[in-house]
């Protein structure tokens, strides 16, 4: 769970593991950060930026629901940002390069991945977010290249990245999200709170018992 606030040149963040209790902790964390930023209210903000996905089904629904509720209640617009782009921004902030593959574990032996290129002013999407197997993504990484591969899928999957640098600890950090939010605000990309909607790449979010058993047998036979 990554939450932050940017006000008067200051950036305050709080990052903690997600999990089943994240939805219960999210609002208190938001209110505590507003208090730490000088006793602000949600009504004092210009907009609310959020990572719209792809990502875990429950986490995305929680982020979108809380964002929408706060924005509607305060009469504020929202700024949706692709979660994989946040990973790319975190990598750029760590001086890992400006042509970045962002890769996040999607569970079920799959990976969310996208490629972004920064031109010194703005990010541009080279390869839009999609779902890959480790083998398919490794083939694409070796073929297409880039400066860096960033994200937690590097720790979970045996990806072959060729000569590119790797940054497994880059993630959708709050500071990177706020930086992208500020850029989106300057470009006039704020939208109505009703459009605080998740970006789903995968329609199927779980395997049945039979499907898990078949997958296990296939691995053992390989």
Phi, psi and omega in degrees: 000118184239119183227143178205168176218137177244122182209130176052043177082356179259147175234120177246132181226157170218124182233133181209162179301149177280227179105184186299333184268000185300320182296326179285331183273340191299308182298315176302322178296316178301313181295323178294321178293320176299320178294317180294335181276010177115026179071037181284161171248163176302326180297340181277348182281156173281317183198169178241121180260143180213152174279117188270355180117181007286162180175195181296136185306308183293319180297319179295316180297321178295312181299316182291319182294316180293317178301313182295318180297314179296316183293317179296317181295327182262356181068039183246152176279171178236161180232097179284135179228135176299130182298323178295328176293327177297320177298317179297319178295321177298322178293318179297320179297334178269013179061036180271356179129174182242002174239096195239131166269121175261128186227123179236139178297128180255005185061183182052032178060034179227168187224135169273132182213149174205155178244133181230149177231132179259129184263013184098345178231314183222162174273148174229139180278120177268313178231113186293161181304135180207171182253131183228155162279163180298321180295314181295320180291320178302318179299318181291320179297315180295324182285315189270329180071195185144183179275321194205149169245124187230140175133166188287348176297338177294330180276335187264326187241150180275075181277140175257116190248008181066227184265004182290149174290157179236144180221079186293337184269359174290134181214185179282066185286151185299320181298319178293319178298317179295322178298316177293324178297318178297318179295319179295323178297317180296328180277359178076034185263010178293142181231170179297149182301332179297343181263016174281078188242148180284153173258110179260131174259326183252128175279323182268121187254357179202155176262147173286167178302317179297320180292320178296319180294319178296320179295319178298315179296322179295320178294318181294329181279341183289000000 
